[in-house]
Amino acid sequence: MKFRRIPDHELLRRLDPPEGRVRMVLDTDTYNEIDDQFALVYSLLSPERMDVKAIYAAPFTNQRSTGPGDGMEKSYEEILRVLGKMKVPSDGLVHRGSTSYLPDPETPCRSEAAEHLVELALGTDEGPLYVVATGAITKVASAIIMEPKIIENIVVVWLGGQPLHWPSALEFNLGQDIYASRTILDCGVPLVQVPVASHMMTTISGITSARYSGPTTPTTMRGPR
């Protein structure tokens, strides 16, 4: 699928670190690993920097789910659970995402969240919408395939892939949906890629000191795969 290329000077301008408060959505496989709950809570507790417009449940497949649809539904329920503890209303804020991965480079996985992202991105006139994704990038790629115009209105910040010096590209978020990962890397959308192995590091004591009582244990933290 061909996408309209953003001129290099405009692309670089959009990738400048933003100042002040930014409009953003969070796309997260919240039930999968503990980093997602931290990202969710941090974004909601930082209103001076982030105006959270939506939270999307992302699919995942591993020992904690039977498949992408089950992983997405568990993530959706986990988002609601965290918001409940924070006393944050979920109506109109939380949306279910993809129940499968892209079957090919041109067929999107339509979902409530992907359609909401398209509508939100096309309606923006207050600067770029930051799409922060901490899981499989299926939903964001689907939205771009559904409506390529949104490339001109969004900046994607994706926790996915390995550092460029890594001996392989084998990483959980990237590897779950290869077609979606290729779409994000090839379509020309302004992209800030956060390699997992070099940026998402913590300690067992740092995790346990947070006194988190949810279903995720420190042994399931992300790392090189």
VOGU-3710 file (C-alpha; in Angstrom, 3 decimals, decimal comma):
1> mkfrripdhe> 0,000/0,000/0,000  1,326/3,434/-0,957  1,193/6,391/1,444  1,764/10,080/0,851  5,221/11,015/2,050  5,660/13,906/4,433  8,548/16,170/3,342  11,687/15,600/5,406  11,763/19,108/6,887  8,150/18,794/8,020
11> llrrldppeg> 8,773/15,317/9,423  11,708/16,579/11,485  9,669/19,540/12,727  6,934/17,247/13,995  9,497/15,127/15,799  10,794/18,074/17,819  10,138/17,505/21,543  6,759/19,109/22,288  6,361/21,965/24,721  3,538/22,330/27,194
21> rvrmvldtdt> 0,561/19,990/27,323  0,050/17,464/24,524  -3,062/15,658/23,333  -2,526/11,924/23,412  -4,068/8,466/23,369  -2,613/5,391/25,063  -2,730/2,015/23,286  -1,796/-0,651/25,818  -1,843/-4,412/26,415  -2,493/-3,644/30,071
31> yneiddqfal> -2,958/-7,193/31,352  0,286/-8,417/29,836  3,099/-6,948/31,935  3,557/-4,469/34,747  4,985/-1,631/32,631  1,559/-1,035/31,106  -0,168/-0,313/34,415  2,596/2,149/35,262  2,205/3,863/31,869  -1,554/4,094/32,324
41> vysllsperm> -1,373/5,542/35,831  1,494/7,897/34,971  -0,306/9,376/31,985  -3,488/9,993/33,976  -1,569/11,532/36,884  0,303/13,968/34,622  -2,456/16,370/33,465  0,002/19,253/33,305  1,786/17,468/30,443  -0,719/15,010/28,958
51> dvkaiyaapf> -4,330/15,485/27,927  -5,462/11,852/27,671  -8,204/11,663/25,058  -8,618/7,880/24,942  -7,263/4,591/26,217  -7,248/1,617/23,842  -6,923/-2,049/24,778  -4,303/-3,836/22,666  -4,135/-7,536/21,785  -1,401/-9,856/22,968
61> tnqrstgpgd> -0,638/-13,566/22,850  1,479/-15,432/25,406  1,024/-17,602/28,483  -1,359/-14,996/29,925  -3,864/-15,222/27,059  -5,274/-17,777/24,653  -4,954/-15,459/21,648  -5,076/-11,811/20,567  -8,804/-11,420/21,191  -8,546/-12,865/24,695
71> gmeksyeeil> -5,507/-10,713/25,430  -7,301/-7,582/24,253  -10,400/-8,340/26,344  -8,301/-9,010/29,445  -6,440/-5,759/28,833  -9,745/-3,910/28,489  -10,933/-5,314/31,816  -7,587/-4,465/33,440  -7,856/-0,852/32,243  -11,285/-0,607/33,836
81> rvlgkmkvps> -9,950/-2,123/37,054  -7,093/0,389/37,283  -9,389/3,319/36,490  -11,791/2,109/39,155  -9,038/2,176/41,777  -8,118/5,684/40,613  -11,764/6,831/40,683  -11,473/7,878/37,019  -14,706/7,534/34,951  -14,252/5,140/32,025
91> dglvhrgsts> -17,319/6,040/29,939  -16,243/7,379/26,550  -12,571/7,075/27,498  -11,802/3,348/27,144  -12,252/1,464/23,862  -11,842/-2,167/22,851  -9,155/-2,801/20,250  -8,300/-5,468/17,712  -9,226/-9,107/18,287  -6,728/-10,352/15,691
101> ylpdpetpcr> -3,517/-9,302/13,953  -3,267/-7,931/10,411  -3,700/-10,806/7,921  -1,784/-8,956/5,195  -0,309/-5,488/4,487  -3,542/-3,989/3,141  -6,328/-5,436/5,298  -6,998/-3,543/8,550  -8,414/-5,111/11,686  -11,418/-2,897/12,246
111> seaaehlvel> -12,310/-2,214/15,856  -14,042/0,349/18,021  -10,654/1,770/18,985  -9,291/1,991/15,427  -12,394/3,813/14,253  -12,208/6,146/17,250  -8,547/6,906/16,491  -9,374/7,814/12,893  -12,182/10,115/13,994  -10,053/11,731/16,693
121> algtdegply> -7,056/12,245/14,409  -9,074/13,746/11,573  -10,812/16,117/13,962  -7,646/17,601/15,390  -6,846/21,258/14,811  -4,769/21,851/17,937  -1,454/20,406/16,830  -0,527/16,736/16,476  -2,242/13,930/18,350  0,370/11,776/20,063
131> vvatgaitkv> -0,396/8,064/19,771  1,515/6,275/22,524  1,592/2,505/22,017  3,082/0,046/24,503  2,019/-3,212/22,825  1,417/-4,741/19,420  0,894/-1,880/16,964  -2,079/-3,556/15,224  -4,646/-0,910/16,012  -2,547/2,059/14,933
141> asaiimepki> -1,552/0,387/11,673  -5,189/-0,544/11,047  -6,296/3,052/11,545  -3,629/4,260/9,090  -4,666/1,699/6,475  -8,336/2,630/6,986  -7,593/6,351/6,562  -4,047/7,237/5,435  -4,762/10,965/5,907  -4,267/10,614/9,654
151> ienivvvwlg> -0,509/10,320/9,046  -0,536/14,089/8,625  -2,118/14,654/12,047  -0,426/12,194/14,407  2,930/11,383/15,964  3,411/7,745/16,986  5,503/6,915/20,054  5,972/3,140/20,092  7,567/0,883/22,664  8,612/-1,809/20,237
161> gqplhwpsal> 11,568/-3,409/18,532  15,162/-3,736/19,671  18,011/-1,185/19,603  19,509/-0,737/16,153  22,752/-2,407/17,269  20,896/-5,533/18,468  21,812/-8,757/16,647  18,160/-9,480/15,807  14,801/-7,721/15,563  13,137/-10,421/17,664
171> efnlgqdiya> 11,033/-8,549/20,234  7,593/-9,257/21,684  5,628/-6,182/20,540  7,155/-6,080/17,061  7,042/-9,824/16,534  3,379/-10,323/17,402  2,153/-8,501/14,306  4,797/-8,291/11,600  2,480/-6,718/9,012  1,458/-3,944/11,406
181> srtildcgvp> 5,064/-3,349/12,448  6,133/-3,041/8,809  3,271/-0,629/8,128  4,318/1,673/10,974  7,964/1,615/9,944  7,281/2,061/6,209  4,269/4,380/5,947  6,137/7,598/6,750  4,215/8,544/9,887  6,264/10,649/12,339
191> lvqvpvashm> 7,597/7,916/14,623  9,518/7,878/17,884  10,599/4,269/18,364  11,538/3,340/21,934  13,598/0,120/21,836  12,485/-2,181/24,623  15,777/-3,743/25,712  17,671/-0,463/26,130  14,977/1,786/27,590  12,585/-0,288/29,703
201> mttisgitsa> 14,771/-1,360/32,615  14,006/-1,582/36,308  14,792/-3,610/39,417  12,794/-6,109/41,451  13,012/-3,817/44,489  11,801/-0,889/42,410  8,741/-2,859/41,353  7,898/-4,332/44,731  8,295/-0,977/46,474  5,326/0,248/44,450
211> rysgpttptt> 3,184/-2,260/46,406  1,328/-3,272/43,261  -1,255/-5,981/44,003  -2,463/-6,735/40,467  -2,126/-9,962/38,483  1,279/-9,214/36,956  4,465/-10,358/38,704  7,988/-8,946/38,338  9,092/-12,108/36,525  7,052/-11,094/33,478
221> mrgpr> 8,830/-7,811/32,836  9,837/-7,163/29,242  13,345/-7,913/28,145  15,396/-9,201/25,210  13,671/-12,098/23,473
//
